[in-house]
Amino acid sequence: MPMSAEFKARLDPILPKICGHFGTPFHIYDEIGIRDTGEKLLSAFAGVHRFQEFFAVKALPNPRILKIMHDLGFGFDCSSVPELILSRQAGGTPDRIMFTSNNTSADEFTVAFSKGGCIINLDDISLLDRLPDIPETLSFRYNPGERRAGNNIIGNPMEAKFGISHEQRFAAYKTAREKGVKHFGLHAMIVSNERDYCSMVHTTTMLLEIVAELKAGLGIQMAFINIGGGLGIPYQPEQEALNIEALGDAVSKLLDEFQEKYGYAPALYLESGRYMTGSHGVLITKVLTRKETYRTYVGVDASMSSLMRPAMYDAYHHIDVYGKDDADFFEKVDVVGSLCENNDKFAVQRLLPRLDVGDTLIIHDTGAHGHAMGFNYNGRLRPKELLLCADGSVELIRREETLVDYFATLDFVPKSL
């Protein structure tokens, strides 16, 4: 269910005051909800002897949120230098930071190896020659190709840019060992926003089969497997939530069986992002205009530059109209922003209570890949981020962008060639 009843009960009584104090638009996140979900995940995987969650920083790269993840004992999954820096500032240690990048430059690897390094998860065999040093522990991202089906976000593995191929699996680890790598991991991420836990169980089975192959063929005993992220959330009210308990039980059983058969089992790593924060954030925006042409268009003070998932993925985000939960009249409208793009829409032909100028809309499930995917087309500025703290206070955790920010990159010493 989008936006939990508990989050709504905490937010609704104080929302007008928050809007009046901070101004709209803004994303606001629920600390209690995030912490509860983290504890639920840890409980689900308590049966796994060696389990570690690496929060996917790309989902919500805010220092205040990363501090919560660190408090929960989570590591961090990074794909860029800024994400590495954020993770280190949040307390991430070399063994709790996974650097999973693609098309990576030598300079980026230099940063990854600095300050004690991190776990390097390579996307391509050729990147071995780009490393500034040989890490003690190294992992490869595996792409099964035609052996697995993806979904509409990541796509068909045969067409995905990520990972080494099935045919390269032996050469990759053989070459890495010859270069001096001592400990190894194996990673795969086949789907995104997947609510069928069986998909992740299938991924675990697949990786354990390869672990056994590499042990038999090369004598390499894998230190860990990373079954990736991709744990989904129900964006629509009628959708069922992922059964995280069933996933934990099934994966734990697979690892126990592997231990029984081979006398050892790799550690299990997970890099969920959306599952941790997605449902615990909303975008608050106010109605600016009503336009009656071929349709009724309701214009709000946020744009797809604040939440691009509906435009990019045709994704559904549930919308509440504040104070109109018991409305008896509904109308079909498009909820739109102000960008010069016709796909700048949060909802298309959505039945909502009668919307008037000044109404406050609550757009659900923006706690992952919401603010993080923001951009500045048309010179639109990204909104602020707030945290509804466990003690009931509301904290500004990122200010809104300003014109000074927008023009900052035009303030430079002229150069020419």
C-alpha positions as CSV (number, residue, x, y, z in Angstrom):
1,M,0.0,0.0,0.0
2,P,1.4,3.5,-0.9
3,M,2.2,5.7,2.1
4,S,1.5,3.8,5.2
5,A,-1.4,4.7,7.5
6,E,1.2,5.3,10.2
7,F,3.2,7.8,8.1
8,K,-0.1,9.5,7.1
9,A,-1.2,9.8,10.7
10,R,2.1,11.4,11.7
11,L,2.2,13.8,8.8
12,D,-1.4,14.9,8.3
13,P,-1.9,16.9,11.5
14,I,1.2,19.0,11.0
15,L,1.3,19.3,7.2
16,P,-0.3,22.7,6.9
17,K,2.2,24.1,9.4
18,I,5.1,22.4,7.5
19,C,3.9,24.0,4.2
20,G,3.5,27.4,5.8
21,H,7.0,27.2,7.4
22,F,9.0,25.7,4.6
23,G,7.0,26.5,1.5
24,T,6.2,24.0,-1.3
25,P,7.3,21.9,-3.1
26,F,9.3,19.5,-1.0
27,H,10.0,15.9,-0.5
28,I,9.5,14.7,3.1
29,Y,10.7,11.4,4.5
30,D,9.5,9.4,7.5
31,E,12.4,8.4,9.9
32,I,10.2,5.9,11.8
33,G,9.1,4.2,8.7
34,I,12.7,3.9,7.3
35,R,14.0,2.5,10.6
36,D,11.1,0.0,10.9
37,T,11.7,-1.2,7.4
38,G,15.4,-1.6,8.1
39,E,14.7,-3.7,11.2
40,K,12.2,-5.8,9.3
41,L,14.9,-6.5,6.7
42,L,17.4,-7.5,9.3
43,S,14.9,-9.7,11.0
44,A,14.0,-11.4,7.7
45,F,17.6,-12.4,7.0
46,A,18.5,-13.2,10.6
47,G,18.8,-16.9,9.6
48,V,21.6,-16.2,7.2
49,H,24.9,-16.8,9.1
50,R,26.7,-13.9,7.4
51,F,24.4,-11.2,5.9
52,Q,25.1,-7.6,5.0
53,E,22.9,-5.0,3.5
54,F,24.6,-2.3,1.4
55,F,22.1,0.6,1.0
56,A,21.9,1.7,-2.7
57,V,23.0,5.3,-2.3
58,K,21.6,6.2,-5.7
59,A,18.1,5.8,-4.3
60,L,18.3,8.6,-1.8
61,P,21.8,10.3,-1.6
62,N,21.2,12.5,1.5
63,P,23.7,12.5,4.4
64,R,20.9,12.5,7.0
65,I,19.3,9.4,5.4
66,L,22.7,7.7,5.1
67,K,23.3,8.3,8.8
68,I,20.1,6.3,9.5
69,M,21.4,3.5,7.4
70,H,24.7,3.5,9.2
71,D,22.9,3.4,12.5
72,L,21.1,0.2,11.3
73,G,24.5,-1.4,10.6
74,F,24.1,-1.1,6.8
75,G,26.9,-0.6,4.3
76,F,26.6,1.5,1.2
77,D,26.5,0.6,-2.5
78,C,28.0,3.3,-4.7
79,S,28.4,3.9,-8.4
80,S,30.2,7.3,-8.5
81,V,32.8,9.4,-6.8
82,P,30.2,11.7,-5.1
83,E,28.4,8.6,-3.7
84,L,31.7,7.3,-2.4
85,I,32.4,10.5,-0.6
86,L,28.9,10.7,0.9
87,S,29.2,7.1,2.1
88,R,32.6,7.7,3.7
89,Q,31.3,10.9,5.4
90,A,28.3,8.8,6.7
91,G,30.7,6.4,8.5
92,G,31.1,3.8,5.8
93,T,34.3,1.7,6.2
94,P,36.2,0.0,3.4
95,D,34.5,-3.4,4.1
96,R,31.1,-1.7,4.2
97,I,31.3,0.2,0.9
98,M,30.7,-1.6,-2.4
99,F,31.8,0.3,-5.6
100,T,29.7,-1.0,-8.4
101,S,30.3,1.3,-11.4
102,N,30.3,0.9,-15.1
103,N,32.2,2.7,-17.9
104,T,34.6,3.8,-15.1
105,S,37.5,6.1,-15.5
106,A,41.0,5.6,-14.1
107,D,40.5,8.8,-12.0
108,E,37.3,7.3,-10.4
109,F,39.1,4.1,-9.5
110,T,41.9,6.2,-7.9
111,V,39.3,7.8,-5.6
112,A,37.8,4.3,-4.9
113,F,41.2,3.0,-3.8
114,S,42.0,6.0,-1.6
115,K,41.3,6.3,2.2
116,G,41.6,2.6,2.7
117,G,39.7,1.6,-0.4
118,C,36.4,-0.3,-0.7
119,I,35.0,-3.5,-2.2
120,I,35.5,-3.2,-6.0
121,N,32.7,-4.8,-8.0
122,L,33.8,-4.7,-11.7
123,D,31.3,-4.5,-14.6
124,D,33.8,-5.6,-17.3
125,I,37.0,-7.7,-17.5
126,S,38.8,-4.9,-19.3
127,L,38.6,-2.7,-16.2
128,L,41.1,-5.0,-14.5
129,D,43.8,-3.1,-16.5
130,R,42.4,0.3,-15.4
131,L,42.8,-0.3,-11.7
132,P,45.5,1.7,-10.0
133,D,46.3,-1.2,-7.7
134,I,45.3,-4.8,-7.1
135,P,42.6,-5.0,-4.4
136,E,42.7,-7.9,-2.0
137,T,39.0,-8.5,-2.6
138,L,37.3,-8.1,-5.9
139,S,33.9,-9.0,-7.3
140,F,32.4,-9.2,-10.8
141,R,28.9,-8.3,-11.8
142,Y,27.4,-11.2,-13.8
143,N,25.0,-10.9,-16.7
144,P,23.3,-14.2,-17.4
145,G,22.1,-13.1,-20.9
146,E,19.4,-15.4,-22.3
147,R,19.4,-17.5,-19.2
148,R,17.2,-15.1,-17.3
149,A,14.5,-12.6,-18.1
150,G,14.7,-9.0,-16.8
151,N,11.8,-6.5,-16.4
152,N,10.8,-3.2,-17.9
153,I,13.2,-1.1,-15.9
154,I,16.5,-2.9,-16.4
155,G,15.3,-4.6,-19.6
156,N,16.4,-7.9,-21.3
157,P,19.7,-9.0,-19.9
158,M,20.8,-9.7,-23.5
159,E,20.5,-6.0,-24.2
160,A,21.6,-4.7,-20.8
161,K,24.9,-2.8,-20.7
162,F,25.8,-4.3,-17.3
163,G,28.1,-7.1,-16.3
164,I,30.3,-9.8,-17.7
165,S,28.8,-12.5,-19.9
166,H,28.2,-16.1,-18.9
167,E,31.0,-17.1,-21.3
168,Q,33.5,-14.7,-19.6
169,R,32.9,-16.0,-16.0
170,F,36.0,-18.3,-15.9
171,A,38.3,-15.9,-17.7
172,A,37.4,-13.0,-15.5
173,Y,38.3,-14.7,-12.2
174,K,41.3,-16.5,-13.6
175,T,42.8,-13.2,-14.8
176,A,42.0,-11.5,-11.5
177,R,43.7,-14.2,-9.6
178,E,46.7,-14.1,-11.8
179,K,47.0,-10.4,-11.1
180,G,47.1,-11.0,-7.4
181,V,43.5,-10.8,-6.1
182,K,43.1,-13.0,-3.0
183,H,39.4,-12.9,-2.2
184,F,36.4,-12.9,-4.6
185,G,32.8,-12.1,-4.8
186,L,30.0,-12.6,-7.3
187,H,27.2,-10.1,-8.0
188,A,24.1,-10.0,-10.1
189,M,21.2,-7.6,-10.5
190,I,18.6,-8.9,-13.0
191,V,15.5,-6.9,-12.2
192,S,14.4,-3.7,-10.6
193,N,11.3,-2.9,-8.5
194,E,10.4,-6.6,-8.3
195,R,7.7,-7.7,-5.8
196,D,7.9,-11.4,-6.5
197,Y,10.4,-12.7,-4.0
198,C,10.9,-15.9,-6.1
199,S,12.9,-13.8,-8.6
200,M,15.6,-13.1,-6.0
201,V,15.5,-16.7,-4.9
202,H,16.2,-17.7,-8.5
203,T,19.1,-15.2,-8.6
204,T,20.5,-16.8,-5.4
205,T,20.3,-20.2,-6.9
206,M,21.9,-19.0,-10.1
207,L,24.8,-17.4,-8.3
208,L,25.4,-20.4,-6.0
209,E,25.6,-22.6,-9.1
210,I,28.3,-20.4,-10.5
211,V,30.1,-20.4,-7.2
212,A,30.2,-24.2,-7.3
213,E,31.5,-24.1,-10.9
214,L,34.3,-21.7,-10.1
215,K,35.3,-23.7,-7.1
216,A,35.5,-26.9,-9.2
217,G,37.0,-25.3,-12.3
218,L,39.5,-22.8,-10.8
219,G,39.7,-23.7,-7.1
220,I,38.3,-20.3,-6.1
221,Q,36.2,-20.3,-3.0
222,M,33.9,-17.3,-3.2
223,A,33.9,-15.1,-0.1
224,F,30.4,-13.6,-0.8
225,I,27.6,-13.5,-3.3
226,N,25.6,-10.2,-3.8
227,I,22.1,-10.8,-5.1
228,G,21.8,-7.1,-5.9
229,G,19.0,-4.7,-5.3
230,G,15.7,-4.6,-7.1
231,L,13.4,-5.3,-4.2
232,G,10.1,-3.6,-5.1
233,I,7.4,-1.7,-3.4
234,P,3.7,-1.5,-4.2
235,Y,3.1,1.8,-5.9
236,Q,-0.6,1.1,-6.5
237,P,-3.0,0.6,-3.6
238,E,-4.2,-2.8,-4.9
239,Q,-0.7,-4.3,-5.3
240,E,0.7,-6.7,-2.7
241,A,3.9,-6.0,-0.9
242,L,7.1,-8.0,-1.3
243,N,7.1,-11.0,1.1
244,I,10.5,-10.2,2.6
245,E,10.1,-12.9,5.3
246,A,9.6,-15.6,2.6
247,L,12.6,-14.3,0.7
248,G,14.8,-14.4,3.8
249,D,13.7,-17.9,4.7
250,A,14.2,-19.3,1.2
251,V,17.6,-17.8,0.7
252,S,18.7,-19.0,4.2
253,K,17.6,-22.5,3.2
254,L,19.6,-22.4,0.0
255,L,22.8,-21.3,1.8
256,D,22.3,-24.0,4.4
257,E,22.0,-26.6,1.7
258,F,25.1,-25.3,0.0
259,Q,27.0,-25.4,3.3
260,E,25.9,-29.0,3.8
261,K,26.9,-30.1,0.4
262,Y,30.2,-28.2,0.0
263,G,31.4,-27.6,3.6
264,Y,31.3,-23.8,3.3
265,A,29.0,-21.1,2.2
266,P,29.6,-17.6,1.0
267,A,28.4,-14.6,2.8
268,L,25.2,-13.0,1.5
269,Y,25.1,-9.4,0.4
270,L,22.1,-7.3,-0.6
271,E,21.9,-3.8,-2.0
272,S,18.3,-2.7,-1.6
273,G,17.5,1.0,-2.0
274,R,13.9,1.5,-3.1
275,Y,12.7,-1.1,-0.6
276,M,14.3,0.8,2.3
277,T,13.1,4.3,1.5
278,G,10.7,4.4,-1.4
279,S,7.4,4.1,0.5
280,H,8.6,6.4,3.2
281,G,8.8,9.6,1.2
282,V,6.2,11.9,-0.4
283,L,6.3,14.9,-2.6
284,I,4.2,17.8,-1.4
285,T,3.0,20.3,-4.0
286,K,0.3,22.9,-4.3
287,V,-2.2,23.5,-7.1
288,L,-1.4,26.7,-9.1
289,T,-3.8,26.6,-12.0
290,R,-6.8,24.9,-13.5
291,K,-7.0,24.8,-17.3
292,E,-10.1,23.6,-19.2
293,T,-9.4,22.7,-22.8
294,Y,-9.7,19.2,-24.3
295,R,-9.0,17.9,-20.8
296,T,-8.9,19.4,-17.3
297,Y,-5.3,20.2,-16.5
298,V,-4.3,20.9,-12.9
299,G,-1.0,22.7,-12.8
300,V,1.2,22.3,-9.6
301,D,4.3,24.0,-8.3
302,A,6.5,20.9,-8.9
303,S,7.5,19.5,-12.2
304,M,8.9,16.3,-13.5
305,S,12.3,17.8,-12.7
306,S,11.3,17.0,-9.1
307,L,10.0,13.5,-9.9
308,M,10.7,12.1,-13.3
309,R,9.5,8.4,-12.8
310,P,6.0,9.0,-14.3
311,A,7.5,10.5,-17.4
312,M,10.5,8.2,-17.7
313,Y,8.8,4.8,-16.9
314,D,5.2,5.7,-17.2
315,A,5.1,4.9,-13.5
316,Y,2.1,5.3,-11.3
317,H,2.4,7.4,-8.1
318,H,-0.7,7.5,-5.9
319,I,-2.0,11.0,-5.1
320,D,-4.0,12.3,-2.2
321,V,-5.6,15.7,-2.0
322,Y,-5.0,17.0,1.5
323,G,-8.2,17.4,3.5
324,K,-10.4,15.7,0.9
325,D,-10.2,12.0,1.9
326,D,-14.0,11.9,2.3
327,A,-14.8,13.7,-0.9
328,D,-18.0,12.6,-2.7
329,F,-17.2,14.2,-6.0
330,F,-14.3,13.0,-8.2
331,E,-13.1,14.4,-11.6
332,K,-10.8,13.0,-14.2
333,V,-7.7,15.3,-14.6
334,D,-4.1,15.4,-15.7
335,V,-1.8,16.7,-13.0
336,V,1.0,18.6,-14.7
337,G,4.1,20.6,-14.0
338,S,5.4,23.7,-15.9
339,L,8.1,22.2,-18.1
340,C,8.0,22.7,-21.9
341,E,7.4,18.9,-22.3
342,N,4.1,17.2,-22.8
343,N,5.1,14.3,-20.6
344,D,5.6,16.6,-17.6
345,K,2.7,14.9,-15.9
346,F,2.4,13.3,-12.5
347,A,-0.9,11.7,-13.4
348,V,-2.9,11.2,-16.6
349,Q,-6.7,11.1,-16.6
350,R,-6.6,10.3,-12.9
351,L,-9.9,10.3,-10.9
352,L,-9.3,12.8,-8.0
353,P,-11.4,14.9,-5.7
354,R,-12.3,18.3,-7.1
355,L,-9.0,20.3,-7.3
356,D,-8.9,24.0,-6.6
357,V,-6.1,26.5,-6.7
358,G,-4.3,26.3,-3.4
359,D,-5.1,22.7,-2.7
360,T,-2.2,20.6,-1.4
361,L,-1.3,17.3,-3.2
362,I,0.5,14.4,-1.6
363,I,2.3,12.4,-4.2
364,H,3.3,9.0,-2.7
365,D,6.3,6.8,-2.8
366,T,9.0,9.4,-3.8
367,G,11.5,8.3,-1.1
368,A,13.6,6.5,-3.8
369,H,14.6,7.8,-7.2
370,G,12.6,10.9,-6.6
371,H,14.8,13.9,-5.7
372,A,17.8,11.8,-6.7
373,M,16.8,11.8,-10.4
374,G,16.1,15.5,-10.4
375,F,17.4,17.8,-13.1
376,N,17.4,21.5,-14.3
377,Y,15.7,21.5,-17.7
378,N,14.0,24.8,-18.4
379,G,16.0,26.2,-15.5
380,R,13.7,24.6,-13.0
381,L,15.3,24.3,-9.6
382,R,15.2,21.1,-7.5
383,P,13.1,21.3,-4.3
384,K,14.1,21.0,-0.7
385,E,14.1,17.7,1.3
386,L,12.7,17.4,4.8
387,L,12.8,14.6,7.4
388,L,9.9,13.9,9.7
389,C,12.0,12.8,12.7
390,A,11.2,10.1,15.2
391,D,10.6,12.7,17.9
392,G,7.9,14.4,15.7
393,S,10.1,17.4,14.7
394,V,10.7,18.3,11.1
395,E,14.2,18.9,9.9
396,L,15.5,20.5,6.7
397,I,18.0,18.0,5.3
398,R,18.6,19.7,1.9
399,R,17.7,23.2,1.0
400,E,16.0,24.0,-2.3
401,E,18.3,25.1,-5.2
402,T,18.6,28.8,-5.9
403,L,19.4,30.9,-8.9
404,V,22.9,31.3,-7.5
405,D,23.3,27.5,-7.7
406,Y,22.0,27.4,-11.2
407,F,24.4,30.1,-12.5
408,A,27.4,28.9,-10.4
409,T,28.9,26.8,-13.2
410,L,28.9,29.9,-15.4
411,D,31.2,31.6,-13.0
412,F,34.6,30.5,-14.3
413,V,38.0,31.7,-15.6
414,P,37.7,31.8,-19.4
415,K,39.7,29.3,-21.3
416,S,40.1,28.7,-25.0
417,L,42.1,26.5,-27.3
